[in-house]
């Protein structure tokens, strides 16, 4: 990058720009196959800025994964006037809309993130699953209790697998995915504790 094309950005803006620019590399190739030089080139920055903003290639990878697998917070309309089964169905549809919007890349990253085996990445996956459980409980109007949150966190892998079957493999229709996930969330949310 030459000094005539360099632009000074606010730190958070530059971090976001780097994350967005390198995400396609991490989606296309394994972590170990990508050099810091390639990351810098994709982001249009000097290699030193990768280390300056993220500390290491691994730390940048973690941030890309964090931003890629966290369920986006888009506004759901007020569902409180609806019966629970309809609140759950509309919430599942909201999640499927997000998966469809973010496409196969989100499904691939969210489903495969824990395959890298590193505990720092598993923390990111766990945080994203907990975040999704809290959003879901809020959307369906149930209390954020440790038991309900644990039950919904347990459905996270199923959501990712079902979305892969629907979006990547084409073995499920959206309607089939919605029915399966709605029934599962209803079961997990309403089952009485033993």
ABEGO torsion letter per residue (X at the ends): XBAAABBBBBAAAAAAAAAAAAAAAAAABBAAABBAAAAAAAAGBBAAAAAAAAGBAAAAAAAAAAAAABBBBBBBBBAAABBAAAAAAAAAAAAAAAAAAAEAAAAAAAAAAAAAGBAAAAAAAAAAAAAAAAAAAAAAGBBBBAAAAAAAAAAAAAAAAAAAAAAAAGABBAAAAAAAAAAAAAAAAABBBX
